[in-house]
Amino acid sequence: MDEPRNYIAEVESAVRRDPLSTPAGIKVPAFPFLNPADDAAREEVLSVLVAALEVPNGGTRKTAAFALAQLGDPRPLGVLQARRSDETGRGNIEALDAAISVLHAMPHGSGSTEFERRQAVADVYWGRPLKARISPGNEDAEPPGTGGTSAALSTLTPQSSKLEDLSAFQQAIDTLAPTFSKGSLIAKAIVPVNQVLEHLKSMGFGVPWKLATKAVPPVAAIGDSLASLQRAAERLATPSRTVSCILPSVVESVRARESGVEDTPGLSGQLSTIIRVTSPLRGDLHELSRLTNSTCSVVATVANSMDRLHGIKGIGSLTNSLKDSLSHLEQSLRAAEASNMEVVSASERVLRWLPAYYADVRKAVHSPTACQATVRASFWKKDMCGSSVQWFDDEAPAVCARCGISLCAQHRVEVPSASDSAVRCTWVCVDHSRK
């Protein structure tokens, strides 16, 4: 049998040489990804692999999914499931499905080796049956020359730390949420800048404006930069509001669970929503950060070129107003960027342990009705499947959303829900999924 690919090594190579494969907002460690020296180094490798699921290069995203299966840490399961609804390429979706299957069947701690997980994820991807390989007493002891990381990350975050992480995330989200809302300090700082620019454009049949943009070219970019910034902020409104509304009850449920109280109904659905929303939210926050820094750079350039603008006939009197409004805007943007990065940092801490915690909280629900999907009993005869039906409590009941029949795992297709939905997914039967 051919040697299975070493996906972790492939992702490392890609993120170091290809700008389209380099994750935004994540520092790529200088040390080799294979055989990291300690737990902190392994955490850095995991963070890069998770972030690589969102890079522009589709091939690297696909390999990153395989690499997470190779690593064997089940904590990114929720992130993999969330990414599945965002991917459009069939191969990438199948890679995510393969990684999810392997992490469920043979995670680190089950007795499987990293070499075996590399082979297993390739088997699942290419349609071969998954054999949950277990090598008792030899967990993650790699065959000579295979070059894999010797252990995945298995240390769970203490409950007290979980509460601290969730509380910090909630506080950061609550601080950021009103930053770009209507009537916020940022919105108020943008208005006078736009007013001065519009006044300049309307003067003297546009001649002073043309002279200003020729003398200081970045002046022309301020309006577009502010518009892009506002659009990016608007995209954050719904996901940040969703997380802000859910987090308080999640914090209380986690606190109760720590005290030995029975799990709060709906907790797994809330955790699923946070995972599904937070992953794309981080991407939007990185984009907002990029636009904020870009806008601040443009604003600073213009502010430092006021002497050239002041010398243009007809607009000299407006330069003081423009300088003051730009100074105020830059201060507001810098403060917003600090809040933005607090949310990014807090979300990264939460996502390190939340997927594994979510997997532990989820409970299987069994249906009294057997699977009603039609199967072929013989060449002439069809019959009902009759297999047992179950689903998890954060999912809609396992019935077809179109025809209403009860469905086992073999005869249903997942339909991802909207990011703010109370359930992670609904279902349709195989027949309706083809229509």
C-alpha angles and dihedrals in degrees: 000000000000118000109264116243118265099233097182090057090048093052091048090053092048098048092049098049107026120065090201089057097049112104116237117243094008122107110225107226117240094223122086115274092224117082099002113203101237146355093278091054091048089051089055091051090050091050091053093048092050092047090049088066087075103044120120093245106090093199092056091047088054094048090047090059090053090046092055089053089050090052090052099210108142095203095092092055092104091049091051090050092048092049090052091070091051098049119092102181114093093219093052092049090050090049090053090048091050092050092048091050093050094046090051095046104037115011124164106288094040093091096260121131125227089245090056092049090052089054093043096053090050090050093052093045093052093046099257117138116269112244109193096225116206127184106191113220092005104079112163092350098142124216110254113281097011093111105209132150108275097226141011125225112279106154110114121218112251115252093244089055090049090056091047092050093048093046091049090049091050093049092048093049092047090052094048099042097076094038096094100021123120109286094017123137090258093052091048091049092051095052099068092045091054091045093055092046092050090049090053092050093051096050123102097351090302095299096120089049092053090049091049094051090047093050095042109017095189089068088076091055098054096082094048092045092053092047092051090047092053092048091051090050091050090056088058095054100084100040094044091048090049093052092043091054096047102041099072093058091042091054090052092046092051090048090051092047090052088055092054097257116146114266115276113249110256095022094120090051091051092049090049090052092050091051093047093047100039097055096060090034089063090053091052090048091053089050091049089050091052092050092045092053091045092051092047089052091052092045092050091049092052093044090054091051099056093117091065092048092046091059094058111103113248100016103060091100091057096054094082091052091047093047093050094046092047092049091051091047093051092051091051092048092050090053091048091050090055090054090046093055091047089059092048092050094045093047092051091054091050095047091054091073108010099086092055091044090049091051089053093049096049115101128201117239119207123210121220087216118081121225110289097194114129117246131180110256093180139343091284102025133071126191140175118274095234095193120144117270126219139156137173124269093245091059132074114261111281098258127117110265089215108040101018099229121145113253136200121213092266095056103041135077123211119240109197115229127227113281093253096045120122090231127055094224148344128219143235129188119255092254094055092044088065094054 
